[in-house]
Amino acid sequence: METVRITIIGAGVVGLAIAAELSKKYDEIILIEKHEKFGQETSSRNSEVIHSGIYYPTDSLKAKLCVEGRPLLYKYCEKNSIPCLKTGKLIVASDEFHIARLEELIEQGKQNGVADLRILGKDEIHKMEPEVNAVAALYSPDTGIVDSHSLMKNLFNEAGSSGVTFSFGSEIDQIDMDKEGYVIGIKDDDYKFRSKIVINSAGLSSDHIAGLAGIDVDTAGYRLKYCKGSYFSYAKRSPVNMLVYPVPHKDLSGLGVHATLDMGKRLRFGPDTEYVDSLDYTVDAKKRDVFYENAAEIIKGLDKGSFVPDMSGIRPKLQGPGEKTRDFVIADETAKGFPGLINLIGIESPGLTASLAIAKQSNILVKKCL
Ligand SMILES: Cc1cc2nc3c(=O)[nH]c(=O)nc-3n(C[C@H](O)[C@H](O)[C@H](O)COP(=O)(O)OP(=O)(O)OC[C@H]3O[C@@H](n4cnc5c(N)ncnc54)[C@H](O)[C@@H]3O)c2cc1C
């Protein structure tokens, strides 16, 4: 049976970043993706925001890898001419009640190592963004946006030119551990191969992949809950030039319906949070009123008729509704009896921002396994 050194499952931004990173050091790497192209799931259904790393609990992987990943990403984009822009971001308190929360957030951000955050008063906000409705705001100058498709294309090309083999249209449905590694099977295909190391970067299916490899998903706490986030685009010219967010939910289930821009300066509102049972990406047009009301709390003078149902994405969350926020799982499973299996589970936001740092973290785990 053919044996390779490393198999990466999933060609989202995380799998591609891992492939590009590992290909600098190792040969015999194969990346398997069930769709015909890269980036067909969560990595192309998100806000494309380069987060600064304010929100996440200090010492969590989310905070650490976001703060590490952000400058890596800006540098990578600059080096490879990938469109990105440091727009800056305002988290706005629309009434006095929310100001205390801004102060908590600035403290959290500082503890996480996010520099240059400051609280702005009404006049300063007005000078920067006259249409923003706020009594105070937290200003994050290092937040930005990135063209995620160009980023993935670059990572794909980099990995490919360094010798990574890509197998698209191949859905993994068998992972059996044996003495020399893992025997991997593909749906509707008799071909099987062995891999010494398996990196599970399968996004919304990463719990299923862990289960295929033999992990007891519920005992390990790896069962994913799908949390949909819908967007409405704004058909008129954007009244703002930077990203504008409300104060986030305390449980961080989402960051609140916010205003994001893409590289073409097109304004979008979202994502909301809705736990769902299946992967249905339809956007419910009936949500227009709620989206408009949420958006009008942070930006003045919006036209309700210009809110158009846009796309949605689904977060692979480890916590269910109302449950305590969970961290990314990035684990070498040797201690569970699965040497050479590396699971990446629950890679929700800020997974895009953190992608290059997640790749470096995965590299450290691979080194230990080899
Ligand atoms: C609504 C929303 C907004 C977000 N906004 C932001 C943001 O602004 N900034 C930010 O930093 N992050 C954001 N995120 C998070 C970010 O999008 C994700 O963390 C990131 O895209 C995860 O990438 P991934 O490669 O892990 O997963 P994916 O992109 O889902 O890739 C996983 C891949 O695995 C493949 N796969 C699955 N099962 C198999 C199998 N059996 N065999 C072969 N292949 C398989 C899938 O087809 C898929 O291509 C957001 C997420 C959502 C949902």
The ligand as an SDF file (V2000), in Angstrom:
LIG
                    3D

 53 58  0  0  0  0  0  0  0  0999 V2000
  -20.5820   33.8210    9.5850 C   0  0  0  0  0  0  0  0  0  0  0  0
  -19.1000   33.7150    9.8400 C   0  0  0  0  0  0  0  0  0  0  0  0
  -18.3240   34.8630    9.9170 C   0  0  0  0  0  0  0  0  0  0  0  0
  -16.9590   34.7720   10.1900 C   0  0  0  0  0  0  0  0  0  0  0  0
  -16.2030   35.9030   10.1680 N   0  0  0  0  0  0  0  0  0  0  0  0
  -14.8700   35.8160   10.3760 C   0  0  0  0  0  0  0  0  0  0  0  0
  -14.0600   36.9780   10.3100 C   0  0  0  0  0  0  0  0  0  0  0  0
  -14.5240   38.0590    9.9800 O   0  0  0  0  0  0  0  0  0  0  0  0
  -12.7460   36.8590   10.6230 N   0  0  0  0  0  0  0  0  0  0  0  0
  -12.1850   35.6710   10.9850 C   0  0  0  0  0  0  0  0  0  0  0  0
  -11.0120   35.6430   11.3220 O   0  0  0  0  0  0  0  0  0  0  0  0
  -12.9220   34.5400   10.9910 N   0  0  0  0  0  0  0  0  0  0  0  0
  -14.2420   34.5820   10.6800 C   0  0  0  0  0  0  0  0  0  0  0  0
  -14.9930   33.4460   10.6610 N   0  0  0  0  0  0  0  0  0  0  0  0
  -14.3360   32.1600   10.9170 C   0  0  0  0  0  0  0  0  0  0  0  0
  -13.6040   31.6210    9.6920 C   0  0  0  0  0  0  0  0  0  0  0  0
  -14.3870   31.7480    8.5350 O   0  0  0  0  0  0  0  0  0  0  0  0
  -13.2720   30.1480    9.9370 C   0  0  0  0  0  0  0  0  0  0  0  0
  -12.6080   30.0210   11.1720 O   0  0  0  0  0  0  0  0  0  0  0  0
  -12.3660   29.5510    8.8540 C   0  0  0  0  0  0  0  0  0  0  0  0
  -12.8590   29.8200    7.5800 O   0  0  0  0  0  0  0  0  0  0  0  0
  -12.2600   28.0560    9.0900 C   0  0  0  0  0  0  0  0  0  0  0  0
  -11.5160   27.4970    8.0310 O   0  0  0  0  0  0  0  0  0  0  0  0
  -11.3460   25.9240    7.9190 P   0  0  0  0  0  0  0  0  0  0  0  0
  -10.3450   25.6870    6.8720 O   0  0  0  0  0  0  0  0  0  0  0  0
  -11.1100   25.3650    9.2860 O   0  0  0  0  0  0  0  0  0  0  0  0
  -12.8000   25.3790    7.5420 O   0  0  0  0  0  0  0  0  0  0  0  0
  -13.5610   25.2840    6.0920 P   0  0  0  0  0  0  0  0  0  0  0  0
  -13.3680   26.4940    5.2810 O   0  0  0  0  0  0  0  0  0  0  0  0
  -14.9640   24.8840    6.4120 O   0  0  0  0  0  0  0  0  0  0  0  0
  -12.8270   24.0950    5.3970 O   0  0  0  0  0  0  0  0  0  0  0  0
  -13.0040   22.7480    5.7560 C   0  0  0  0  0  0  0  0  0  0  0  0
  -12.8990   21.9210    4.5050 C   0  0  0  0  0  0  0  0  0  0  0  0
  -12.9300   20.5300    4.8430 O   0  0  0  0  0  0  0  0  0  0  0  0
  -13.5950   19.8540    3.7960 C   0  0  0  0  0  0  0  0  0  0  0  0
  -14.0660   18.5430    4.2550 N   0  0  0  0  0  0  0  0  0  0  0  0
  -14.9950   18.3000    5.2090 C   0  0  0  0  0  0  0  0  0  0  0  0
  -15.1870   16.9650    5.3580 N   0  0  0  0  0  0  0  0  0  0  0  0
  -14.3710   16.3500    4.4670 C   0  0  0  0  0  0  0  0  0  0  0  0
  -14.1340   14.9800    4.1300 C   0  0  0  0  0  0  0  0  0  0  0  0
  -14.7940   13.9570    4.7390 N   0  0  0  0  0  0  0  0  0  0  0  0
  -13.2290   14.7090    3.1600 N   0  0  0  0  0  0  0  0  0  0  0  0
  -12.5540   15.7030    2.5290 C   0  0  0  0  0  0  0  0  0  0  0  0
  -12.7690   17.0310    2.8000 N   0  0  0  0  0  0  0  0  0  0  0  0
  -13.6440   17.3390    3.7520 C   0  0  0  0  0  0  0  0  0  0  0  0
  -14.7420   20.8000    3.4620 C   0  0  0  0  0  0  0  0  0  0  0  0
  -15.3010   20.5310    2.1830 O   0  0  0  0  0  0  0  0  0  0  0  0
  -14.0630   22.1620    3.5580 C   0  0  0  0  0  0  0  0  0  0  0  0
  -13.5730   22.5930    2.3030 O   0  0  0  0  0  0  0  0  0  0  0  0
  -16.3600   33.4950   10.3960 C   0  0  0  0  0  0  0  0  0  0  0  0
  -17.1470   32.3480   10.2970 C   0  0  0  0  0  0  0  0  0  0  0  0
  -18.5040   32.4400   10.0170 C   0  0  0  0  0  0  0  0  0  0  0  0
  -19.3270   31.2000    9.8730 C   0  0  0  0  0  0  0  0  0  0  0  0
  1  2  1  0
  2  3  1  0
  2 52  2  0
  3  4  2  0
  4  5  1  0
  4 50  1  0
  5  6  2  0
  6  7  1  0
  6 13  1  0
  7  8  2  0
  7  9  1  0
  9 10  1  0
 10 11  2  0
 10 12  1  0
 12 13  2  0
 13 14  1  0
 14 15  1  0
 14 50  1  0
 15 16  1  0
 16 17  1  0
 16 18  1  0
 18 19  1  0
 18 20  1  0
 20 21  1  0
 20 22  1  0
 22 23  1  0
 23 24  1  0
 24 25  2  0
 24 26  1  0
 24 27  1  0
 27 28  1  0
 28 29  2  0
 28 30  1  0
 28 31  1  0
 31 32  1  0
 32 33  1  0
 33 34  1  0
 33 48  1  0
 34 35  1  0
 35 36  1  0
 35 46  1  0
 36 37  1  0
 36 45  1  0
 37 38  2  0
 38 39  1  0
 39 40  1  0
 39 45  2  0
 40 41  1  0
 40 42  2  0
 42 43  1  0
 43 44  2  0
 44 45  1  0
 46 47  1  0
 46 48  1  0
 48 49  1  0
 50 51  2  0
 51 52  1  0
 52 53  1  0
M  END
$$$$
